[in-house]
Amino acid sequence: MTFRHRLVSLFLLAFAALMAFGAGPAVAQGRAGRDIPYATNFVITVATNSNGNNVFSPDAVPLNKRLVIEYVSVSVFAQSGDKPSLFLSDLVNGAGRNYWIPLTLVDAAGPGGMEVYRASQLVKLNHDGNGVNGPGAHCGRYYNTYAPVTCSLTLSGYLVDK
């Protein structure tokens, strides 16, 4: 299974879980007074000469909404010897915080000799919409082998009125 297929599978799994926990067709259509499902996938690349990179999801959260993030799934591809890290960011009423997501090494001899780390967990984070982008994350590393690191994220939750 290719990386793209895995990413699509994770997205579909997260969306199915969201639907199974009370979000029906009326919610997906965004009826007034109901929560609206939200899911996003994005990739963060850490360049060879960097220890980390901050990226926001390109899937905008509307200005009048707050995103409640309930689930995160992460895959990280790093050179052997790097120790990757991942932090999710929330933003409520102008105050932001970073939350560490623990990563587990699942394949020491992954594609191209890269190590593969994963995390999949329930969370409860909020992100106030600005109408431009979605929630942010920081992909980094503790030990720099000067090889690129790639973090692929899937976040899901729902939008509520602010």
C-alpha positions in Angstrom: 0.0 0.0 0.0 1.5 3.3 -1.0 1.8 6.3 1.3 -1.0 8.2 -0.4 -3.3 5.2 0.0 -2.5 4.9 3.7 -3.2 8.7 4.1 -6.5 8.4 2.3 -7.4 5.3 4.4 -6.6 7.2 7.7 -8.8 10.2 6.5 -11.7 7.9 5.7 -11.3 6.1 9.0 -11.3 9.4 11.0 -14.3 10.6 9.0 -16.2 7.3 9.6 -15.4 7.5 13.3 -16.8 11.0 13.4 -20.0 9.9 11.7 -20.3 6.9 14.0 -20.2 9.1 17.1 -23.4 11.0 16.4 -22.8 13.0 13.3 -25.5 12.1 10.8 -26.3 13.5 7.4 -28.1 16.5 8.8 -24.9 17.5 10.6 -22.8 17.0 7.5 -25.1 19.5 5.8 -24.5 22.0 8.6 -28.0 22.7 9.8 -28.4 25.6 12.1 -27.8 24.8 15.7 -25.8 21.6 15.0 -22.1 20.9 15.0 -20.4 20.6 11.6 -17.8 17.8 11.0 -14.3 18.9 10.1 -11.4 16.9 8.9 -8.1 17.9 7.4 -4.9 16.3 6.1 -1.6 18.2 5.7 2.1 17.5 5.5 5.0 19.3 7.2 8.5 18.9 5.8 11.5 19.8 7.9 14.4 20.8 5.6 17.9 19.3 5.8 19.3 22.4 7.5 16.4 22.9 10.0 15.4 21.5 13.4 11.7 22.2 12.8 8.9 23.7 10.9 5.5 25.2 11.8 2.6 24.7 9.3 -1.1 25.5 9.4 -3.7 23.3 7.7 -4.9 24.9 4.4 -8.5 23.9 5.3 -9.7 27.2 6.7 -11.8 27.4 9.9 -14.5 30.1 9.3 -14.0 33.3 11.3 -17.2 32.9 13.3 -16.5 29.2 14.2 -14.3 27.3 16.7 -12.8 24.0 15.7 -12.9 21.3 18.4 -10.2 18.8 17.5 -11.0 15.3 18.9 -8.7 13.0 17.0 -5.2 13.2 15.6 -3.3 10.6 13.5 0.4 11.2 12.6 3.0 9.4 10.5 6.5 10.7 10.6 9.4 9.6 8.3 12.8 10.4 9.6 16.4 9.4 8.9 17.8 6.8 11.2 19.3 8.6 14.2 16.9 11.6 14.1 14.4 11.8 17.0 11.3 13.5 15.6 8.8 15.5 17.7 5.3 16.7 17.0 3.3 19.4 18.7 -0.3 20.5 17.9 -1.3 24.1 18.4 -4.5 25.5 19.7 -5.7 29.1 19.7 -8.5 30.4 21.8 -9.3 34.1 22.3 -5.8 35.0 21.0 -3.9 32.8 23.3 -2.1 29.8 21.8 -0.6 26.7 23.4 1.4 23.8 22.0 0.6 20.2 23.0 3.1 17.4 22.6 2.0 14.3 20.7 4.1 11.3 21.7 5.4 9.3 18.7 6.1 5.6 18.6 8.8 4.0 16.4 6.9 1.4 14.4 9.4 0.6 11.6 13.1 1.0 11.9 13.7 0.0 8.2 10.9 1.8 6.5 10.7 3.1 2.9 14.1 4.3 1.6 15.8 3.3 4.9 13.7 5.9 6.8 12.4 5.2 10.3 8.6 5.4 10.6 7.0 6.8 13.7 3.2 7.0 14.4 0.7 8.4 16.8 -3.0 8.0 16.9 -5.0 9.4 19.8 -8.0 11.2 21.0 -7.4 14.8 22.0 -9.6 17.8 23.0 -8.1 20.9 21.6 -9.8 24.1 20.3 -8.8 26.4 17.5 -10.6 29.7 16.8 -11.2 30.3 13.1 -9.6 33.2 11.3 -11.2 32.4 7.9 -7.7 31.9 6.3 -6.3 28.6 7.6 -6.9 25.7 9.9 -5.1 24.5 13.0 -1.3 24.4 13.2 1.3 21.9 14.1 5.1 21.9 14.6 7.2 19.0 13.3 10.7 19.0 14.6 13.6 16.8 15.7 15.8 16.6 18.8 18.9 15.2 17.0 19.7 16.7 13.6 21.1 14.2 11.1 20.7 16.9 8.4 18.3 14.7 6.4 14.7 15.8 5.7 11.9 14.8 8.0 8.2 14.5 6.9 5.2 14.6 9.2 1.8 13.7 7.8 -1.2 14.7 9.9 -4.9 13.9 9.9 -7.0 15.9 12.3 -10.7 15.6 12.8 -13.4 17.1 15.0 -16.3 19.5 14.5 -17.0 23.2 14.1 -19.2 25.1 16.7 -20.3 28.7 16.8 -17.9 31.0 18.8 
